[in-house]
């Protein structure tokens, strides 16, 4: 039995789009305004999505439930697996006392919290985005920032804002590789085009990050360090994406950025040190921040410093190794197993105009546990734990406590991915996409926002490119626009949706131990997300229609 997706079941694209958007609206309202706990908000939205898909869009109920189940499994592995294991490592370093030394070491580079944000949230986070992606950078940087004494809202929200410009090249270029696969466009053309869009925002985001944290005047006081951060990331990002390829863009850019920033801070520090742990203005979480005197550095023993950095260096080595295609292939050769979802696999058919011709949708859950990034993180935590002189029994006991600690976050992540996967298989996402595609001359702007919507729905720039890459190409050809430009815009616009996708917000709240406050985080980052996405869209409009920006278009 097969079922072909229907994109306008109500005979009115406006009404059909309203119904298609209903599950997402329900989730956002429940989180941001009704202050319902994240796991319940996600479950309610998932139930609404099942009802919309089956009762309005005509998807058989059994298929809808299977799609939701596939999403839940995909949420737990690999996303939940990453969150669980990075929190396990973080808790080991706190229990061992090495994290307190790490705090002092970072304060030794700079006691100014604005500059700590640039170093940890932007530069260090970009490295983990390039090496692993899929929630790892937010989990790592938010945990470090909360340990440094930032308020939970500042640590969560600012980690999310910082994790934007690197996302399109994350996980060793996975989003662009997927975009090339679904569109048939040249991989290196797409890499170059995105590399002519995002470097502008690699310059903007560090300024934006500090402004969001401390305000305009405090941002102006550290503009030299911000400029060094942005330029030292943007230039390698442009060069590597245009002349090498998409795989190592973030890794190289982040390493150059960290080196330049640390070197610059050895010869320059602001006249006034910013020590406030919370966001400028009203920060409801400021009173819950741990007390970490930012100026109390003193002289640190070299051996103690090595021990403090050791768990994170081990993590970096494992995460980078797990991201290498050769390592992944080897591990998958040792063990991987796939489960085609009976009654869903190749039973859902995507139809024109979303795709050029009717195409069955595969529905296979690959349990490649060895090659999952979370497994590399778990192994790094075990190695680091043993080197920190935890006994095997103590490691097992702490792992059990970690599971209990993040249990509701895992439920939330599973439900969120269930919602995103059901949206894809039912065609709800395509209905919303077609509404964006009908905007004519303004399509470069709204096509960019379509990428933003895709990431907000799925939590992944890779998934958004798979969902909407083909639609972007087809619509661009119909409107006489460059398919490479609009496919790239899907990915570049998508990066700004990363900070509001519920999955990332749950990762951030879990990493900062600020459970139940996902709505507060969403309200804080939403404005930043939509404004930055519109700015990307305006840049794409210029590249589509206005010289000399049109000269930047590849092909």
N, C-alpha and C positions, 0 to 999 in steps of 0.2 A: 504494500500500500504506500502510495506517495501522496504528498500534499504540496500544492503550488502556492507560494506566498501571494497574498492579495494586499495591495498597497492603498487602496481606497475603498474599503468595504462599505462605507456609508454614502458613497456617491458624491461626496464633497471632500476635497482634499483638506479643507480647513477643519471640518469636523473630525475627519479621520486622524489628522495630526494631533488634535486636542486629546483624543482617546489614546493615541500612541504615547503621548507625553505624560499621561495621567500617573503611571507608576512612579516615574522620576519625580514629578511634582509632589506626589504624596510623601515620598521619602524625604525630600528636601524640607517640606513644611513640617513634617513630624520631627525632624532633627533640629531645624533652625528656629522654629516658632513654638511648636507644642512641647518642645524639650523632652520628647519621648526618648528613652534609652536607645542607643544605636542598634542593639541587636533586635529590639522589638520593631523599631522603625524599618529596618531592613526586611524583617519577616513580613510585616504588613505590606510593604511595597511589593514584595515577591508574590504575595497572595493576590494583590490587585493586578499585577502583570499577568498571572495565570488566567484570571477572569477576563481581562481585556483580550488576551491572545485567543482564548477559546470561544468566548461568547460573542465578540465583535469581529475579530479578524478571521475566525473560522478554523483556527488551528485545532486539530483533534486534541481532546483533553489529555490523553495518554502521552502524546508527543510533547505537549507543554510541560507536563510533569517530568518527563525524561530529560528535556532540555534544562529545566531547573536543577535536576539532580546532577547532570554533567557539570553545570556551573559550580555547584557546591563542591564537588570533588576537585575541580580546577582551582577553586578558591583556597581549599586546604592544602593542596599540593599543586603549585609550588609556593603560593604567597604566604599562607599561614605557616608553612614549614620554615620560611625565612624569618618571619616575625618571632616565632617560638624560640628559634635557636640563637638569634642575635640578642634577645632579652636574656636568655640563659647565660651567654658570655658576659653580658654587661653585669648581671647579678653576681657572677663569680668574681669579677674585678672589684666590685663594691665590697663584697664579703672579705676579700683578701686584703683590702686596703690599698691596692695598687692604683685604684681610680683616684683616690685622694692625692696621690703623688702626681698622677697625670694632670689633674686640675692645676696644681702648682707649676708644673712644667709648661703648660700652655700659657698660664699667667706670666711665666718667665719670658715667653716670647713677646707678649703684650698683656698688660693688666686691663686694657681698655676693652670693654665688652663689645663695642662696635667692631673693633678689629678682630676679636675672637670670632665674631659672626662671619666675617669675610673669610677667615682661614678655615673654620670648621664647616659652617653651613654651606658656603658656596664652593670653595676650592676642594676641600676634603670630600664633600658630598658629591661633587662632580666626578671625582675619581671612582667612587663606588658606583655611581650611575653608569659610567663607562665600562666598568669591569663586570657588573652584575645586573643593575637595574632592578625592576620588579619589587620595589619597596625597600630594598636594602639601604640606599642612601639616607632616606628619611629615618629609618629605624636606627641607623648608626649615629647620625648627627644629632637627632633629637635626644637620644640617650646621653650623648656626651655633653650637650648643652645643658640639660637638666642637672647633670652632675657638676657642671661648672657654676651652678647657682642661678641660671636663668629661670624665670617664672615658667610654669608649665605652658601657658598660652604663648609666651614668646618663643620657647623652645620648639613647640609644635608648629605654630603658624609660620615662623620664620624659616624653619627647615623646609616647609612646604613651598614657600615663595622662592627660596634659593634653588630648589630642585625643579627648575623650569628649562632654562636655556640649554642644559646638557641632554635633555630627555630624548630628543630625536635621534641622537647618536648613541643612546644607551645600550647596555648589554652587548658591547662590541658590534654596534651597528644593526642590531636586530630589527628595529622599526623600518629602516630604509631597505634592508634586504627583503623584508616581507612586502613592502610597498612595491618594489621592483617586480616581485613574483606575481602579485595580483594584477598589476597594470601592464606588464610586458615592456615597461619603459626601462631604458638603460640605467643600471645601478649607479654608475659613476656620474651620469647626468643628474640624477636625483640627488646624489650626495653633494655635487657642486652647487645645485640650485638652493638646497637647504643651507649650504655653507655660505650663500649670499643673502640669506635672510636672518638667520639666528645670530651671527656675530654682532649685529646692531643691538640685539637684546642682551647679549653677553656683556655689552658695555652698560646698558641701562639697568639691568637687574641688580648689580651690586649697589648702585646708588639707591634704587627703589627699596632694596632690603634694609638699608640703614635708615632711610627716611621713614619706612613703616615702623621701625623699632624705636627710633629716638627723635624723629622730627627733622624738619629741614635745616634748622640752624646747627644741630648736632651733626647732621650729615655733612654740611658745608665745612665743618671744622676738621674733618678727616678726608676731605676730597682727594688729597694726593694718594693716599693708600687705596681708596676706592678706584681711582683711575688706574693705578698700577694693576690692581686685581682684574678689572675689566679688560684692559688692553692686553695684558699678558695671557688672558684666556681667549679673547676674541681673535687675535692674530693667528695663533696656532690652529684655532678652530677653522678659520677660513682657509689657511694654507693646506692643512692635512685633508680637509673635506674636498678641496678642489684639485689637489695634485697627487694625493695618495689614495684616498678612498674612505669609506665610512667607518671601518672597523675600529680604528685606534684614535679617533678624533678626540673623544672625551679624556681618555687615559693620558695622551700626550699633552693636551691643553691643560688638564688639571695639574700634572706634574710641573709643567712650566710655570703655571700660575702660583702654586705653592712655593716653588723655589724663589720666584721673583718677589712675592709678598714677604716671605720670611727674611730674605736678603734686604729688602727695603726697610723693614721694621728694625733691623739692626742699626740703621743710621738715622731713622726718623721715628718719632713718637709724637702724638698730639700734646699741645701745651696743657690741656685739661683732660684728665682721665675720666671716662664715663663708667660709673660703677653701678648704675641702677639696673636691677635684674629684670624689671618688668617693662612692658610696653609704655611708651609715652602716653599720658592721659590715664583713662580708666582701664585697669587691668585686674579683673576679678580673681586672677590666680596669683597675684604678686605675693600675697601673704603666705602662700604654700611653698614658695621656693626655698630650697635648702640654704642654710647660712654658709656661704663660702666667701670669706674676705678676699676680694680680688687682689689686694696689694700685699697680702701676707705670703710672700714667696720665699725669701731667704735663700740660703745656699743648699742646693740639692745634691745629694751624693750621686755620683755617676752610675754606680751599680744599681742604686734604687731607681734611677731614671730608666735604665735599660729594662729593669723588671717591670716598670710601669707601662712602658711602650710595647713590651714584648707581646702581650695578648693581641694588640691591635695590629702589630706588624705581622704576626702569624695569620690573623684574619685576612689582612690584605693579600698575603701570598696565596692563601687557599682560594679566596674569592677570585683573584686574577687567574689562577690556574684553572679553576672550574669554568671560567668564561672562555677559555681557549677552545676553538673548534676541535682540535686534535684530542684534547683531554676529554671533551664531551663524547666524541665518537668512541674513544677507547672504553670509557665507562659504560656507555650504552651497549657496546659490544659484550661487556661482561654480564650486564643484566638490564633488560628493559622488557616491559610487557605492555601490550596495548589491548584495550577493551572496546571494540565497536559497540556503541549503544544500540542494542536491538530495538527496532521500532522507530529509531531516529536517524541512524546512520544512512545517508543517501536517500532518506525518505522525504526530506524537505527540499523543495526545488525553488531556487531563486529565479526570478523572471525579469525580462526587460521592463523598464529601462534601467533598472539597477545594475544589470549585467547585460552584455551584448547578446547573449543567447541563454536559454534556460539551462541552469547548472545545478545539479544535485549538491547538497551540502553534506560533507563528511561530518561524522560525529564520533570521534574516537578519543578515548581518554588514555593517554600514554603515561604509564606509571614508571617513569625512568628515574627512580629514586636516587640512584648513585650519581647521576649527572646533574641533579637539581642543585641550585646554588645553596639552598638551605642545608644540604648534606655537607657541602664544603664548610659552611659556617659551623655546623655541629662538630665536625672533626677538628676544626681550628679551636673550638671551645674546649674539647676534650684534651687536646695537646696542651693548650695554654693552662687548663686546669691542673693537669698533672705537673707541669713545670712550676705552677704556683703552689704545689705540694698539697693539693686536695687528694684525698684518698678516693679510690673508685666508688666506695660506698657513699662518701660525701657528695660526689658528683651526681650519682643517681638520685640521692635525696633532694639535692637542689634542683635537679631537672623536674622531679615530681612537683615541687613547690612552684616552679615556673609554669608548668602546664596549668596548674590550678589558678595561677595569677592571671593568665591570658585566656582563660577558657571562653569568656564572653566575647572577647575580641575575635577569637577563632570562629565562633558562631556568626558574628557579624560579617566577617570577611567571606565566609561561605555563602551566606544569604545574599550579600552584595554581588558576588560573582554569579550566583544563580540568577539574579535579576538581569545582569548584563548579558548572560548567555541566552536566556529565554528571549530577551529583546532582539537578539540577533537572529535566532532561529524562527521566531514568529513574524519577523518583518516589521516590527514596530520601529526599529531604528531606521530602516529604509524609508518608511513613510515620513519620518521626520526629515530624513536626508533629502527626499524629493521636494519637500516644502522649501528647503534652503536652495535647492537647485533651480527653482522656478523664479529666481530673483533677477534674471537677465543681466543688465549692465552692472549691477551691484554684486554679481556672483563672486568676483574675487574676494570681496569682503565677507559675504555670507558663506562662501565655500570654506574660507579659513575658519569661520565660526562653526562650520560643520565638523571640522577636525577637532575643535575644542569640545563640541558636544560629544563626539565619539569617545574621547578620552575620559570626559566626565562620566559617561555611562559605563565604560568598560574598565577604567583604571589603567589603561595601557595604550601607549602610542602605537605599539605594534598592532594591537587588536583594532584600534581605530583605523589604521591604514588598511587592514584587511577588510574591514566593514565598508569603508567609504572610498578607498582608492580607485576602484573601478568606476564608481559613480562620478568622481571628480574628473577622471579622464574622459568619459563619455560626454559629460556636460560641457567640458572645455572645448571639445571638438565641435559640438553643436553650436557653440557661441563664437567660434573662431579664436579662442584663447589657446595659449600654449598648454598642452596636457602636462608637460613636465612642471611648469609653474604651478598649476593647480594641484597636482599630486603632491608636490613639495609643500604647498600651502596647507594641505591637510595635516601633514606631519608637524610643520612649524606652528600652526595654530593649535594643534593638539597639545603641545607642551604646556600651554597656559591652562589647560583643563586639568592637568595633573594635580594641581594643588587643591581642587575642590572635589575630586572623585572620592567617594565615601571610603573606598578601600584605603587610600593613602591617609585619609584623616584618622581612620581607626588605627593604622600603623603608628601614626604620630602620637595619638592619645595613649596607646599601649606603651610606647617607648618612654613616654614621660610620666607614666603611672597616673595619668589624669583621666581615669575612667569615667564614663557618663557625661563627659563635657564635649562630645563631638559636635554638638550643635553650636556651642560657643566658638569652637575652632572654625567651623564652616562659615559662621557669620563674619568672622574676622577676615578670612582669606577670600571671600566671594568677590568683594569689590576689586581687590587686586587682580584676581583672575580674569574677570570680564573686561576690565580696562586694558590690561596687557594684551588680551586676545584681540580686542578691537584695534589696538595699535599694530599688531601683526597684520591684521586684515587691511588696514590702511596702507601699510608698506606693500602688500601684495597688489592692492589697487594701483599704486604708483608704478610697480613693476609691470603691470598689465597694460597701462595706458599712457604713462607720462615719461617722456625722455628727460634725463639720461637714465632713469631707472629701468626703462625697457631694454637698455643695452646690457643689463645684468642677467637677462633671461637666457638660460642655457638652451642651445638648439635653434 
